Amino acid sequence: MFFGGFPGGDFPGMGGKGGDAGGSKNVDTTKFYKLLEVEKGASEADIKRAYRRLAVKHHPDKGGDPEKFKEITRAYEVLGDSEKRARYDRYGEEGLQSDPSEPTDIFDAFFGPRSSNGGRKRQKTKDVVQNLQVTLEQMYMGSTKKMAITRKVIDKKRGVQECRECSGRGVKVETVRMGPMIQQMQSSCKSCGGQGKSFSTTQDREVLEVHVQKGAPDGHKVVFREMADEHPEADTGDVIFVLKQQEHPQFKRKGADLYVERSISLVEALCGFQIELTHLDGRKLLIRTKPGEIVKPMAQGFHPLATEDGKTDWEVIADADCPSLETVATAKTNDVDTIKKACETELKRKGIDVGCFVVDGEQAFIKQCTRDEALAAKKTRRGCSMYVLPDPGASKPFRMMKAVKDEGMPTYKNPFVHGNLFLILNIEFPDSLPPQNQAAVAKLLPPPLHSPKSSEDSPDVEVHTITDIDPVQSFNSNKVNMQGGGEAYDEEEPHGHKAQHLRNTEWLKYIS
């Protein structure tokens, strides 16, 4: 089947405008060449060299103008692509834009899907992804690493030629005689791999400068466009370096916050302390408590680094609804974790600030409101659960930690804003105190909370002195007694073996 008859021979952007768009009015086809400071007839190698030189000069990390850097990059994206460059040389920037009113379905069926700038999408060579180990110091201060890569590039001297074996068809036809019959067999050309073109490649060694920006997160990707292997029938892929943060012996990182663990004595916890700390950039920090401040032990079982990032502690109100508030979205699920994630990610990116959602037995109704509006509209409704954002002013004392403000990591893309430096303080108690010292310390501390009313000389009082016992060892040693048979451990009885086993299981999470 043959298709022809397009007016003007070309169709910039497939816009269906017909005729020679470049001839209908004067268009600027020199702007991108001026940005890269090359002549209009410059070769691909000259354009690439000019872009690299200007990109280093105007890169924002090097103190350059971000807008100028964007213009240079845009110019290279066009002039570095032979198809885009040809369209630009004839139609200017307008030729790179697609017309949304064009009949794309027929053209897409025969020529492939359209790219964002109006050209036809081509396949892309494989991206090269490589992990790059970086230290926490390099992420804190920012750094540049030079990485050498070797890639296959098309030999410009020989260029791309028509395959001689198949005359550019990509297939070869062989005649096979089988007795009186002659049969023609068609097979893919082995010389060109069925592409109809032959070309040779050379090994090109490149040294890339990987800029590790201040505050870059773990797993951040630094992309070098069109630096992978070349192929004449495909766009060149990218080289991607994935930053992998190395473990630090002293600091632990969570987002923009830093954590450091230190041990202090009991006298330092009660009377104040001074800790000298060398920061990631080499500065010496002298960290101390306020006069009269007491450091209390952290809540047992709470570890700040064990908490999950980005989780919002929604407040749950059972048998409640807020029907008067407008529903902005409906989720066909009652999985609360899935709904929370959608509220904190997809809906937030769309500019929808969810203050409340209501879950019944089958689906969820998401409301865009504030916490106060949700509580004001609350109505009783059996079988529904109302999830409301927590009160931002409500403090959680068990989560409060001693910290040095603004001494954490720089914030990515805003390095002048820092997180906080948290101190995980372990208080070391003395093994024992002489009785006379205990009496002296007791005079300086607040009165005890427990004052027994009975005297230890009373005949109905048993006096016991505490000692150190391993609770896990105690549980294991008494396990055989708990597994004994008899009527007292009947599984069907509420206070028998089954109930006892459940109680012991509950205790395990506290003592293990």
Secondary structure by P-SEA (a helix, b strand, c coil): ccccccccccccccccccccccccbbbbccaaaaaacccccccaaaaaaaaaaaaaaacccccccaaaaaaaaaaaaaaacaaaaaaaaccccccccccccccccccccccccccccccccccccbbbbbbbbbccccccccbbbbbbbbbbbcccccccccccccccccbbbbbbbcccbbbbbbbcccccccccccbbbbbbbbbbbbbbccccccbbbbbbcccccccccccbbbbbbbbbbcccccccccccbbbbbbbbccccccccbbbbbbccccccccccccccbbbbbcccccccccccccccbbbbbcccccccccccccccccaaaaaaaaaaccccccccccccccccccbbbbbbccaaaaaaabbbbccbbbbbcccccccccccbbbbbccccccccccccbbbbbbbbbbbbbcccccaaaaaaaaaaccccccccccccccccbbbbbbbbbcaaaaaaaaccccccccccccccccccaaaaaaaaaaaccccc
